[in-house]
Amino acid sequence: MEFFRDHYGEFAALLVAFFWTITALAFESASRRLGSLAVNLLRLIIGFIFLSIFVLFYRGMILPLDASGENWLWLTLSGLVGFVFGDLFLFKSYTIIGSRFAMLIMTLVPPVTAFFGWLIMGEKLKPMHYLGMALTFTGIAMAIFNRNGKGEKLSLKLAPSGILYAFGGAVGQALGLVLSKKGLTDYDPFAATQIRIITGIIGFAVLVTVMKRWNNIREALLNKAGMKTLSLGAFFGPFLGVSFSLVAVKFTEAGIASTIMALVPIFIIAPAVMLYKEKVTAAEITGAIISVAGVALFFM
């Protein structure tokens, strides 16, 4: 029990990686049916509904009305940077350089998070933590490059704009996580997630209005199969995943939490084999072992 208490944040981050694996599979399916913009907005709205019902019973209030002005300031900035700009850049990079290269660049999130954690919060990692980060990065990279991409061709001739969009997504996610920790202080992580999601909903609603895509949102709402999959993703993503990511950064350094949460490409190997009958290569297995070894260093 003492070991668990000492590594509460790290265990929370492992849960986040598990939740986000389910979310990734669900949103991939939902995006094909509903479109990425509709998924981005509706996932937040549905996640906010789940979250509000939970906090009503958990805290006795449906909205984060007890948050301080400082909580609202930093968590609002976090929602804007992480949910809106970060995700927009990431999804844009998918269309230019493909998901595998985008995911590889997104593995830069942990060191970028560690940098922002040091710059904004004064957090410092031990040499063993940097070694764990490097091992985890290596293992994830091996897994990504050896997955059977659906129609994607690996090429070193990458469009600079796609690389910049993916890096923008990595910076958005990293900075959003650190700003969350700064805004969280001693406030409840689930209520704090509500503030972040409110900002995300407003941001995407403005975007949908500017792009005149409200018809797409209405069409998506009428797609029952797509909405079921989207609701599953929203439950494990904006509700559980994002909330526990704040639990993780509350109890450990942001760089460590970010590294553990980046294990999704490793966790997704098993369901890819069971659901889509994809073959697992020796390099993927080796990458998974190296990543687990890297994460293990954070528990020492």
C-alpha positions as a Markdown table, in Angstrom:
| # | Residue | x | y | z |
|---|---|---|---|---|
| 1 | Met | 0.0 | 0.0 | 0.0 |
| 2 | Glu | 2.9 | 2.4 | 0.8 |
| 3 | Phe | 4.4 | 1.7 | -2.6 |
| 4 | Phe | 1.0 | 2.6 | -4.2 |
| 5 | Arg | 0.8 | 5.8 | -2.2 |
| 6 | Asp | 4.3 | 6.8 | -3.2 |
| 7 | His | 3.5 | 6.3 | -6.9 |
| 8 | Tyr | -0.1 | 7.4 | -7.0 |
| 9 | Gly | 0.5 | 9.7 | -9.9 |
| 10 | Glu | 2.4 | 7.1 | -11.9 |
| 11 | Phe | -0.4 | 4.5 | -11.5 |
| 12 | Ala | -3.0 | 7.2 | -12.5 |
| 13 | Ala | -1.0 | 7.8 | -15.6 |
| 14 | Leu | -1.0 | 4.1 | -16.5 |
| 15 | Leu | -4.8 | 4.2 | -16.2 |
| 16 | Val | -4.9 | 7.2 | -18.5 |
| 17 | Ala | -2.9 | 5.2 | -21.2 |
| 18 | Phe | -5.4 | 2.4 | -20.9 |
| 19 | Phe | -8.3 | 4.7 | -21.1 |
| 20 | Trp | -6.9 | 6.5 | -24.1 |
| 21 | Thr | -6.2 | 3.2 | -25.9 |
| 22 | Ile | -10.0 | 2.5 | -25.9 |
| 23 | Thr | -10.6 | 6.2 | -26.8 |
| 24 | Ala | -8.2 | 5.9 | -29.8 |
| 25 | Leu | -10.0 | 2.9 | -31.2 |
| 26 | Ala | -13.4 | 4.4 | -30.6 |
| 27 | Phe | -12.6 | 7.8 | -32.2 |
| 28 | Glu | -10.9 | 6.2 | -35.2 |
| 29 | Ser | -14.2 | 4.4 | -35.9 |
| 30 | Ala | -16.3 | 7.4 | -35.1 |
| 31 | Ser | -14.2 | 9.8 | -37.3 |
| 32 | Arg | -14.8 | 7.6 | -40.3 |
| 33 | Arg | -18.5 | 7.8 | -39.8 |
| 34 | Leu | -19.0 | 11.3 | -38.5 |
| 35 | Gly | -15.9 | 13.4 | -39.6 |
| 36 | Ser | -13.1 | 14.6 | -37.4 |
| 37 | Leu | -14.5 | 18.1 | -36.7 |
| 38 | Ala | -17.9 | 16.7 | -35.5 |
| 39 | Val | -16.0 | 14.1 | -33.3 |
| 40 | Asn | -13.9 | 16.9 | -31.8 |
| 41 | Leu | -16.9 | 18.9 | -30.7 |
| 42 | Leu | -19.3 | 16.2 | -29.8 |
| 43 | Arg | -16.8 | 14.2 | -27.8 |
| 44 | Leu | -16.3 | 17.2 | -25.5 |
| 45 | Ile | -20.1 | 17.8 | -25.1 |
| 46 | Ile | -20.8 | 14.1 | -24.3 |
| 47 | Gly | -17.8 | 13.9 | -22.0 |
| 48 | Phe | -18.9 | 17.0 | -20.2 |
| 49 | Ile | -22.4 | 15.4 | -19.6 |
| 50 | Phe | -20.7 | 12.3 | -18.1 |
| 51 | Leu | -18.5 | 14.4 | -16.0 |
| 52 | Ser | -21.3 | 16.7 | -14.7 |
| 53 | Ile | -23.4 | 13.7 | -13.6 |
| 54 | Phe | -20.4 | 12.3 | -11.8 |
| 55 | Val | -19.4 | 15.5 | -10.0 |
| 56 | Leu | -23.0 | 16.1 | -9.0 |
| 57 | Phe | -22.9 | 13.0 | -6.9 |
| 58 | Tyr | -19.2 | 13.2 | -6.0 |
| 59 | Arg | -19.0 | 16.8 | -5.0 |
| 60 | Gly | -22.7 | 17.9 | -4.6 |
| 61 | Met | -22.5 | 20.5 | -7.3 |
| 62 | Ile | -23.0 | 20.2 | -11.1 |
| 63 | Leu | -20.6 | 23.0 | -12.1 |
| 64 | Pro | -17.2 | 24.1 | -10.8 |
| 65 | Leu | -18.6 | 27.2 | -9.1 |
| 66 | Asp | -16.2 | 27.0 | -6.2 |
| 67 | Ala | -13.1 | 27.3 | -8.4 |
| 68 | Ser | -10.9 | 30.4 | -7.8 |
| 69 | Gly | -10.1 | 33.0 | -10.4 |
| 70 | Glu | -6.6 | 31.6 | -10.6 |
| 71 | Asn | -8.0 | 28.1 | -11.2 |
| 72 | Trp | -10.3 | 29.4 | -14.0 |
| 73 | Leu | -7.4 | 31.4 | -15.6 |
| 74 | Trp | -4.9 | 28.7 | -16.0 |
| 75 | Leu | -7.3 | 25.8 | -16.6 |
| 76 | Thr | -9.0 | 27.9 | -19.3 |
| 77 | Leu | -5.7 | 28.5 | -21.0 |
| 78 | Ser | -4.9 | 24.8 | -20.7 |
| 79 | Gly | -8.2 | 23.8 | -22.4 |
| 80 | Leu | -7.6 | 26.3 | -25.2 |
| 81 | Val | -4.0 | 25.3 | -25.8 |
| 82 | Gly | -4.5 | 21.5 | -25.3 |
| 83 | Phe | -8.0 | 20.7 | -26.5 |
| 84 | Val | -8.4 | 23.3 | -29.3 |
| 85 | Phe | -5.0 | 24.2 | -30.8 |
| 86 | Gly | -3.2 | 21.0 | -29.9 |
| 87 | Asp | -5.8 | 18.7 | -31.3 |
| 88 | Leu | -6.4 | 20.8 | -34.4 |
| 89 | Phe | -2.7 | 20.8 | -35.3 |
| 90 | Leu | -2.5 | 17.0 | -34.7 |
| 91 | Phe | -5.5 | 16.1 | -36.8 |
| 92 | Lys | -4.3 | 18.4 | -39.6 |
| 93 | Ser | -0.9 | 16.6 | -39.5 |
| 94 | Tyr | -2.6 | 13.3 | -40.0 |
| 95 | Thr | -3.9 | 14.5 | -43.4 |
| 96 | Ile | -0.4 | 15.6 | -44.5 |
| 97 | Ile | 2.2 | 13.1 | -43.2 |
| 98 | Gly | -0.1 | 10.3 | -42.0 |
| 99 | Ser | -0.8 | 9.0 | -38.5 |
| 100 | Arg | 2.3 | 7.0 | -38.0 |
| 101 | Phe | 4.7 | 9.8 | -38.5 |
| 102 | Ala | 2.5 | 12.2 | -36.6 |
| 103 | Met | 2.4 | 9.7 | -33.7 |
| 104 | Leu | 6.2 | 9.4 | -33.8 |
| 105 | Ile | 6.6 | 13.2 | -33.6 |
| 106 | Met | 4.0 | 13.2 | -30.7 |
| 107 | Thr | 6.4 | 11.0 | -28.7 |
| 108 | Leu | 8.3 | 14.3 | -28.2 |
| 109 | Val | 5.5 | 15.3 | -25.8 |
| 110 | Pro | 7.2 | 13.9 | -22.7 |
| 111 | Pro | 10.5 | 15.9 | -23.1 |
| 112 | Val | 8.6 | 19.0 | -24.2 |
| 113 | Thr | 6.4 | 18.5 | -21.1 |
| 114 | Ala | 9.4 | 18.1 | -18.9 |
| 115 | Phe | 10.9 | 21.4 | -20.4 |
| 116 | Phe | 7.7 | 23.3 | -19.7 |
| 117 | Gly | 7.4 | 21.7 | -16.3 |
| 118 | Trp | 10.8 | 23.1 | -15.5 |
| 119 | Leu | 10.2 | 26.5 | -17.1 |
| 120 | Ile | 6.8 | 27.1 | -15.5 |
| 121 | Met | 6.7 | 24.9 | -12.4 |
| 122 | Gly | 10.4 | 24.6 | -11.5 |
| 123 | Glu | 10.1 | 20.8 | -11.8 |
| 124 | Lys | 13.4 | 18.8 | -12.0 |
| 125 | Leu | 13.7 | 15.2 | -13.1 |
| 126 | Lys | 16.4 | 12.7 | -12.0 |
| 127 | Pro | 18.9 | 11.2 | -14.5 |
| 128 | Met | 17.1 | 7.8 | -14.1 |
| 129 | His | 13.9 | 9.6 | -15.2 |
| 130 | Tyr | 15.5 | 10.8 | -18.4 |
| 131 | Leu | 16.8 | 7.3 | -19.1 |
| 132 | Gly | 13.3 | 6.0 | -18.6 |
| 133 | Met | 12.0 | 8.6 | -20.9 |
| 134 | Ala | 14.5 | 7.7 | -23.6 |
| 135 | Leu | 13.8 | 4.0 | -23.3 |
| 136 | Thr | 10.1 | 4.6 | -23.5 |
| 137 | Phe | 10.5 | 6.8 | -26.6 |
| 138 | Thr | 12.7 | 4.2 | -28.3 |
| 139 | Gly | 10.2 | 1.4 | -27.7 |
| 140 | Ile | 7.2 | 3.5 | -28.9 |
| 141 | Ala | 9.1 | 4.5 | -32.0 |
| 142 | Met | 9.9 | 0.9 | -32.8 |
| 143 | Ala | 6.2 | -0.1 | -32.4 |
| 144 | Ile | 4.9 | 2.7 | -34.5 |
| 145 | Phe | 7.3 | 2.1 | -37.4 |
| 146 | Asn | 6.5 | -1.6 | -37.5 |
| 147 | Arg | 2.7 | -1.5 | -37.3 |
| 148 | Asn | 0.8 | -2.4 | -40.4 |
| 149 | Gly | -0.4 | 1.0 | -41.6 |
| 150 | Lys | -3.6 | 1.0 | -43.5 |
| 151 | Gly | -2.6 | 2.2 | -46.9 |
| 152 | Glu | 0.2 | 4.4 | -45.5 |
| 153 | Lys | 3.6 | 4.3 | -47.2 |
| 154 | Leu | 6.6 | 5.1 | -45.2 |
| 155 | Ser | 8.8 | 7.8 | -46.8 |
| 156 | Leu | 11.5 | 10.1 | -45.6 |
| 157 | Lys | 10.2 | 12.8 | -47.9 |
| 158 | Leu | 7.8 | 14.4 | -45.4 |
| 159 | Ala | 6.1 | 17.7 | -46.1 |
| 160 | Pro | 7.5 | 20.4 | -43.7 |
| 161 | Ser | 4.0 | 21.7 | -43.0 |
| 162 | Gly | 2.9 | 18.3 | -41.8 |
| 163 | Ile | 5.9 | 18.1 | -39.5 |
| 164 | Leu | 5.2 | 21.6 | -38.1 |
| 165 | Tyr | 1.6 | 20.8 | -37.5 |
| 166 | Ala | 2.5 | 17.6 | -35.7 |
| 167 | Phe | 5.1 | 19.4 | -33.6 |
| 168 | Gly | 2.5 | 22.1 | -32.9 |
| 169 | Gly | 0.2 | 19.3 | -31.6 |
| 170 | Ala | 3.0 | 18.0 | -29.4 |
| 171 | Val | 3.7 | 21.5 | -28.0 |
| 172 | Gly | -0.1 | 22.1 | -27.4 |
| 173 | Gln | -0.5 | 18.8 | -25.6 |
| 174 | Ala | 2.6 | 19.3 | -23.5 |
| 175 | Leu | 1.9 | 22.9 | -22.6 |
| 176 | Gly | -1.8 | 22.2 | -21.9 |
| 177 | Leu | -0.8 | 19.5 | -19.4 |
| 178 | Val | 1.6 | 21.8 | -17.5 |
| 179 | Leu | -0.9 | 24.6 | -17.5 |
| 180 | Ser | -3.4 | 22.2 | -16.1 |
| 181 | Lys | -1.0 | 21.4 | -13.2 |
| 182 | Lys | -0.4 | 25.1 | -12.5 |
| 183 | Gly | -4.2 | 25.7 | -12.5 |
| 184 | Leu | -5.0 | 22.6 | -10.5 |
| 185 | Thr | -3.2 | 23.4 | -7.2 |
| 186 | Asp | -5.4 | 21.8 | -4.5 |
| 187 | Tyr | -8.6 | 21.9 | -6.6 |
| 188 | Asp | -10.5 | 18.7 | -7.5 |
| 189 | Pro | -9.2 | 17.1 | -10.7 |
| 190 | Phe | -12.7 | 16.2 | -12.0 |
| 191 | Ala | -14.1 | 19.7 | -11.5 |
| 192 | Ala | -10.9 | 21.1 | -13.1 |
| 193 | Thr | -11.5 | 18.9 | -16.1 |
| 194 | Gln | -14.9 | 20.5 | -16.4 |
| 195 | Ile | -13.3 | 23.9 | -16.8 |
| 196 | Arg | -10.9 | 22.7 | -19.5 |
| 197 | Ile | -13.8 | 21.0 | -21.4 |
| 198 | Ile | -16.0 | 24.1 | -21.2 |
| 199 | Thr | -13.1 | 26.0 | -22.9 |
| 200 | Gly | -12.7 | 23.3 | -25.5 |
| 201 | Ile | -16.4 | 23.3 | -26.3 |
| 202 | Ile | -16.5 | 27.1 | -26.8 |
| 203 | Gly | -13.4 | 27.0 | -28.9 |
| 204 | Phe | -14.7 | 24.2 | -31.3 |
| 205 | Ala | -18.1 | 25.8 | -31.4 |
| 206 | Val | -16.5 | 29.1 | -32.6 |
| 207 | Leu | -14.5 | 27.1 | -35.2 |
| 208 | Val | -17.6 | 25.2 | -36.4 |
| 209 | Thr | -19.4 | 28.5 | -36.8 |
| 210 | Val | -16.6 | 30.1 | -38.7 |
| 211 | Met | -16.3 | 27.1 | -41.0 |
| 212 | Lys | -20.1 | 26.9 | -41.4 |
| 213 | Arg | -20.2 | 23.2 | -40.5 |
| 214 | Trp | -23.2 | 23.0 | -38.2 |
| 215 | Asn | -25.0 | 20.9 | -40.8 |
| 216 | Asn | -22.2 | 18.3 | -40.4 |
| 217 | Ile | -22.9 | 18.3 | -36.6 |
| 218 | Arg | -26.6 | 17.8 | -37.2 |
| 219 | Glu | -25.9 | 14.9 | -39.6 |
| 220 | Ala | -23.5 | 13.3 | -37.1 |
| 221 | Leu | -26.2 | 13.4 | -34.4 |
| 222 | Leu | -28.5 | 11.4 | -36.6 |
| 223 | Asn | -25.9 | 8.7 | -37.2 |
| 224 | Lys | -26.8 | 6.2 | -34.4 |
| 225 | Ala | -23.9 | 3.8 | -34.9 |
| 226 | Gly | -21.4 | 6.6 | -35.0 |
| 227 | Met | -22.8 | 8.2 | -31.9 |
| 228 | Lys | -22.6 | 5.0 | -30.0 |
| 229 | Thr | -18.9 | 4.6 | -30.8 |
| 230 | Leu | -18.3 | 8.3 | -30.1 |
| 231 | Ser | -20.1 | 8.1 | -26.7 |
| 232 | Leu | -17.8 | 5.2 | -25.7 |
| 233 | Gly | -14.8 | 7.2 | -26.7 |
| 234 | Ala | -16.1 | 10.3 | -24.8 |
| 235 | Phe | -16.6 | 8.2 | -21.6 |
| 236 | Phe | -13.0 | 6.9 | -21.6 |
| 237 | Gly | -11.5 | 10.1 | -23.1 |
| 238 | Pro | -12.7 | 13.5 | -22.0 |
| 239 | Phe | -14.4 | 12.0 | -18.9 |
| 240 | Leu | -12.1 | 9.4 | -17.4 |
| 241 | Gly | -8.9 | 9.9 | -19.4 |
| 242 | Val | -8.5 | 13.7 | -19.1 |
| 243 | Ser | -9.7 | 13.7 | -15.4 |
| 244 | Phe | -7.1 | 11.0 | -14.4 |
| 245 | Ser | -4.4 | 12.8 | -16.4 |
| 246 | Leu | -4.9 | 15.7 | -13.9 |
| 247 | Val | -4.8 | 13.3 | -11.0 |
| 248 | Ala | -1.5 | 12.0 | -12.5 |
| 249 | Val | 0.1 | 15.5 | -12.8 |
| 250 | Lys | -1.1 | 16.4 | -9.3 |
| 251 | Phe | 0.9 | 13.6 | -7.7 |
| 252 | Thr | 4.0 | 13.3 | -9.9 |
| 253 | Glu | 6.1 | 15.5 | -12.2 |
| 254 | Ala | 4.4 | 16.4 | -15.5 |
| 255 | Gly | 7.2 | 14.9 | -17.6 |
| 256 | Ile | 6.9 | 11.5 | -15.9 |
| 257 | Ala | 3.1 | 11.5 | -16.2 |
| 258 | Ser | 3.3 | 12.5 | -19.9 |
| 259 | Thr | 5.8 | 9.7 | -20.6 |
| 260 | Ile | 3.6 | 7.0 | -19.1 |
| 261 | Met | 0.5 | 8.3 | -20.8 |
| 262 | Ala | 2.3 | 8.1 | -24.1 |
| 263 | Leu | 2.2 | 4.3 | -24.0 |
| 264 | Val | -1.0 | 4.2 | -26.1 |
| 265 | Pro | 0.8 | 2.9 | -29.2 |
| 266 | Ile | 2.1 | 0.0 | -27.1 |
| 267 | Phe | -1.2 | -0.7 | -25.4 |
| 268 | Ile | -3.0 | -0.7 | -28.7 |
| 269 | Ile | -1.1 | -3.6 | -30.1 |
| 270 | Ala | -3.2 | -6.3 | -28.3 |
| 271 | Pro | -6.6 | -5.0 | -29.5 |
| 272 | Ala | -5.2 | -4.4 | -33.0 |
| 273 | Val | -4.4 | -8.1 | -33.1 |
| 274 | Met | -7.7 | -9.3 | -31.6 |
| 275 | Leu | -10.1 | -6.9 | -33.3 |
| 276 | Tyr | -8.4 | -6.3 | -36.7 |
| 277 | Lys | -6.3 | -9.5 | -37.0 |
| 278 | Glu | -3.1 | -7.5 | -37.5 |
| 279 | Lys | 0.2 | -9.5 | -37.2 |
| 280 | Val | 2.6 | -8.6 | -34.5 |
| 281 | Thr | 6.2 | -8.3 | -35.5 |
| 282 | Ala | 9.3 | -9.1 | -33.4 |
| 283 | Ala | 10.2 | -5.5 | -33.5 |
| 284 | Glu | 6.8 | -4.5 | -32.0 |
| 285 | Ile | 7.3 | -7.0 | -29.2 |
| 286 | Thr | 10.8 | -5.8 | -28.6 |
| 287 | Gly | 9.6 | -2.2 | -28.6 |
| 288 | Ala | 6.9 | -3.0 | -26.1 |
| 289 | Ile | 9.4 | -4.6 | -23.8 |
| 290 | Ile | 11.8 | -1.7 | -24.0 |
| 291 | Ser | 8.9 | 0.8 | -23.3 |
| 292 | Val | 7.7 | -1.2 | -20.3 |
| 293 | Ala | 11.3 | -1.3 | -19.0 |
| 294 | Gly | 11.5 | 2.5 | -19.4 |
| 295 | Val | 8.3 | 3.1 | -17.5 |
| 296 | Ala | 9.5 | 0.7 | -14.8 |
| 297 | Leu | 12.3 | 3.2 | -14.0 |
| 298 | Phe | 9.8 | 5.8 | -12.9 |
| 299 | Phe | 8.7 | 3.4 | -10.1 |
| 300 | Met | 12.2 | 3.0 | -8.7 |
